């Protein structure tokens, strides 16, 4: 059978880990916001694929920042 592992609490993490996780989360949030703002402002003709599909994906998929990067590098035309 599998072993049970206790969850680590935020307060139990080393300070460096807390800072690293907070920084990574902030970068991911900023990338997601940048992508969504760009998507909203950009005409559909300048988007590869459906704007609705990109919007749904960017708002619901937890991709650790990869999906916003894919949108910003491959989802836009010109």
N, CA and C of each residue as an Amber inpcrd file, in Angstrom:
protein
   234
   0.8230000  -1.1770000   0.0000000   0.0000000   0.0000000   0.0000000
   0.8740000   1.2500000   0.0000000   0.2720000   2.3790000  -0.4040000
   1.0010000   3.6400000  -0.4430000   1.2440000   4.1890000   0.9480000
   2.2250000   5.0290000   1.0290000   2.5200000   5.6450000   2.3190000
   1.8710000   7.0160000   2.3790000   1.4330000   7.3840000   3.5420000
   0.8380000   8.7060000   3.7550000   1.9520000   9.6840000   4.1320000
   1.9020000  10.8440000   3.5530000   2.9130000  11.8490000   3.8440000
   2.2240000  13.1020000   4.3800000   2.7250000  13.6110000   5.4560000
   2.1370000  14.8090000   6.0500000   2.3500000  16.0070000   5.1380000
   1.3620000  16.8680000   5.0620000   1.4990000  18.0860000   4.2670000
   2.3940000  19.0760000   4.9910000   3.1960000  19.7670000   4.2200000
   4.0420000  20.8140000   4.7900000   3.2440000  22.1070000   4.8240000
   3.2390000  22.7670000   5.9350000   2.5460000  24.0400000   6.0720000
   3.4680000  25.1690000   5.6400000   2.8280000  26.2400000   5.1830000
   3.5790000  27.4190000   4.7270000   4.5550000  27.8880000   5.7990000
   4.1090000  27.9560000   7.0330000   4.9450000  28.4490000   8.1290000
   6.1300000  27.5230000   8.4100000   6.0200000  26.2570000   8.0250000
   7.1020000  25.3030000   8.2570000   8.1680000  25.3260000   7.1600000
   7.8840000  26.0010000   6.0570000   8.8620000  26.0880000   4.9730000
   9.9850000  27.0390000   5.3580000  11.1940000  26.7760000   4.8740000
  12.2830000  27.7290000   5.1060000  11.9440000  29.0770000   4.4440000
  12.4530000  30.1430000   5.0000000  12.1690000  31.4890000   4.4850000
  12.5240000  31.6110000   2.9980000  13.6390000  31.0150000   2.5810000
  14.0500000  31.0820000   1.1690000  13.0110000  30.3990000   0.2740000
  12.4440000  29.2950000   0.7290000  11.4220000  28.5940000  -0.0480000
  10.1530000  29.4310000  -0.1410000   9.7870000  30.0890000   0.9480000
   8.6140000  30.9590000   0.9340000   8.7960000  32.0920000  -0.0800000
   9.9610000  32.7100000  -0.0600000  10.2450000  33.8150000  -0.9750000
  10.2480000  33.3200000  -2.4180000  10.8730000  32.1770000  -2.6530000
  10.9230000  31.6100000  -4.0060000   9.5440000  31.2750000  -4.5410000
   8.7130000  30.6750000  -3.7140000   7.3580000  30.3310000  -4.1450000
   6.5120000  31.5760000  -4.3820000   6.6600000  32.5680000  -3.5190000
   5.9190000  33.8160000  -3.6980000   6.3580000  34.5300000  -4.9770000
   7.6520000  34.5370000  -5.2510000   8.1610000  35.1680000  -6.4740000
   7.6670000  34.4310000  -7.7120000   7.7220000  33.1040000  -7.6910000
   7.2540000  32.3080000  -8.8330000   5.7600000  32.5240000  -9.0620000
   4.9920000  32.5800000  -7.9930000   3.5580000  32.8250000  -8.1160000
   3.2690000  34.2100000  -8.6700000   4.0430000  35.1860000  -8.2620000
   3.8630000  36.5520000  -8.7610000   4.1850000  36.6400000 -10.2480000
   5.2650000  36.0030000 -10.6700000   5.6400000  36.0000000 -12.0880000
   4.5500000  35.3210000 -12.9060000   4.0380000  34.1920000 -12.4220000
   2.9870000  33.4730000 -13.1330000   1.7360000  34.3350000 -13.2520000
   1.3580000  35.0090000 -12.1800000   0.1730000  35.8680000 -12.1990000
   0.3520000  37.0280000 -13.1800000   1.5150000  37.6440000 -13.1770000
   1.7780000  38.7520000 -14.1010000   1.7540000  38.2920000 -15.5530000
   2.3280000  37.1290000 -15.8420000   2.2820000  36.5870000 -17.2050000
   0.8480000  36.3200000 -17.6440000   0.0490000  35.7750000 -16.7370000
  -1.3510000  35.4690000 -17.0500000  -2.1330000  36.7610000 -17.3130000
  -1.9320000  37.7760000 -16.4670000  -2.6210000  39.0620000 -16.6530000
  -2.1880000  39.7110000 -17.9600000  -0.8910000  39.7260000 -18.2320000
  -0.3680000  40.3050000 -19.4700000  -0.9990000  39.6020000 -20.6720000
  -1.0520000  38.2770000 -20.6310000  -1.6230000  37.5070000 -21.7360000
  -3.0950000  37.8250000 -21.9390000  -3.8580000  37.8880000 -20.8570000
  -5.2900000  38.1580000 -20.9700000  -5.5710000  39.5780000 -21.4630000
  -4.7940000  40.5390000 -20.9940000  -4.9620000  41.9200000 -21.4700000
  -4.6150000  42.0030000 -22.9510000  -3.5160000  41.3880000 -23.3510000
  -3.1240000  41.3740000 -24.7620000  -4.1970000  40.7130000 -25.6140000
  -4.7140000  39.5990000 -25.1460000  -5.7510000  38.8670000 -25.8780000
  -7.0020000  39.7250000 -26.0450000  -7.3930000  40.4280000 -25.0090000
  -8.5930000  41.2630000 -25.0770000  -8.4190000  42.4310000 -26.0440000
  -7.2380000  42.9820000 -26.1110000  -6.9840000  44.1660000 -26.9500000
  -6.6640000  43.8190000 -28.4050000  -6.1710000  42.6390000 -28.6520000
  -5.7060000  42.2560000 -29.9840000  -6.8730000  41.7880000 -30.8530000
  -6.9480000  42.2460000 -32.1080000  -8.0070000  41.7670000 -33.0140000
  -7.8790000  40.2590000 -33.2610000  -9.0100000  39.6090000 -33.5010000
  -9.0350000  38.1580000 -33.7100000  -8.1370000  37.7270000 -34.8700000
  -7.9890000  38.5870000 -35.8670000  -7.1550000  38.2480000 -37.0240000
  -5.6790000  38.1120000 -36.6480000  -5.2850000  38.6820000 -35.5300000
  -3.8930000  38.6180000 -35.0930000  -3.6440000  37.5110000 -34.0680000
  -4.6240000  36.6390000 -33.8860000  -4.5090000  35.5340000 -32.9290000
  -4.5230000  34.2170000 -33.6820000  -3.6170000  33.3270000 -33.3190000
  -3.6330000  31.9790000 -33.8830000  -4.6210000  31.1590000 -33.0590000
  -5.7100000  30.7470000 -33.6680000  -6.7310000  30.0020000 -32.9630000
  -7.8520000  30.9150000 -32.4990000  -8.7140000  30.3630000 -31.6890000
  -9.8890000  31.0730000 -31.2080000  -9.5600000  31.9140000 -29.9720000
 -10.0120000  33.1830000 -29.9870000  -9.8210000  34.0270000 -28.8100000
 -10.5410000  33.4250000 -27.6070000 -11.7250000  32.8650000 -27.8280000
 -12.4930000  32.2730000 -26.7340000 -11.7480000  31.0870000 -26.1210000
 -11.1480000  30.2640000 -26.9680000 -10.4040000  29.0960000 -26.4670000
  -9.1730000  29.5460000 -25.6820000  -8.4640000  30.5540000 -26.1830000
  -7.3120000  31.0720000 -25.4580000  -7.7500000  31.6500000 -24.1110000
  -8.8280000  32.4230000 -24.1130000  -9.3070000  33.0400000 -22.8710000
  -9.7080000  31.9730000 -21.8570000 -10.4410000  30.9750000 -22.3010000
 -10.8510000  29.9050000 -21.4040000  -9.6330000  29.1800000 -20.8430000
  -8.6900000  28.8670000 -21.7000000  -7.4860000  28.1580000 -21.2630000
  -6.6580000  28.9950000 -20.2890000  -6.4790000  30.2570000 -20.6110000
  -5.6580000  31.1260000 -19.7670000  -6.2830000  31.3670000 -18.3970000
  -7.6130000  31.2780000 -18.3100000  -8.2610000  31.5340000 -17.0260000
  -8.4960000  30.2690000 -16.2090000  -8.4700000  29.0950000 -16.8330000
  -8.8160000  27.8790000 -16.0870000  -7.6840000  26.8780000 -15.9210000
  -6.7140000  26.8770000 -16.8120000  -5.6590000  25.8740000 -16.7760000
  -4.5070000  26.3540000 -15.8980000  -4.1370000  25.5410000 -14.9270000
  -2.9920000  25.8440000 -14.0730000  -1.7570000  25.2580000 -14.7550000
  -0.9720000  26.1210000 -15.3850000   0.1420000  25.6510000 -16.2030000
   1.5010000  26.1190000 -15.7000000   1.5590000  26.6480000 -14.5130000
   2.7960000  27.1460000 -13.9120000   3.4880000  28.1360000 -14.8600000
   2.6980000  28.9740000 -15.4980000   3.2460000  30.0070000 -16.3640000
   3.5400000  29.5880000 -17.7910000   3.4370000  28.2980000 -18.0910000
   3.7650000  27.8460000 -19.4400000   2.7320000  28.2810000 -20.4720000
   1.4570000  28.1940000 -20.1580000   0.4250000  28.5630000 -21.1220000
   0.4930000  30.0430000 -21.4880000   0.6450000  30.9540000 -20.5240000
   0.8080000  32.3540000 -20.9340000   2.0430000  32.5640000 -21.8140000
   3.1240000  31.8780000 -21.5240000   4.3190000  31.9980000 -22.3700000
   4.0600000  31.4610000 -23.7720000   3.3370000  30.3690000 -23.8760000
   3.0060000  29.8130000 -25.1970000   2.1330000  30.8140000 -25.9650000
   1.1450000  31.3850000 -25.2950000   0.3190000  32.3820000 -25.9550000
   1.1650000  33.5560000 -26.4440000   2.0090000  34.0880000 -25.5710000
   2.7920000  35.2750000 -25.9210000   3.8090000  35.0070000 -27.0230000
   4.3060000  33.7850000 -27.1210000   5.3250000  33.4870000 -28.1280000
   4.7690000  32.8330000 -29.3910000   3.6880000  32.0660000 -29.2830000
   3.1750000  31.3350000 -30.4400000   1.7330000  31.6580000 -30.8010000
   0.9650000  32.1960000 -29.8810000  -0.4530000  32.4190000 -30.1150000
  -0.7810000  33.7160000 -30.8330000   0.1860000  34.6080000 -30.9120000
  -0.0370000  35.8990000 -31.5600000   0.6190000  35.9200000 -32.9400000
  -0.0160000  36.6030000 -33.8460000   0.5690000  36.8110000 -35.1760000
   1.1980000  38.2030000 -35.2080000   2.3720000  38.2640000 -35.8120000
   3.0320000  39.5430000 -36.0170000   3.3050000  40.2320000 -34.7980000
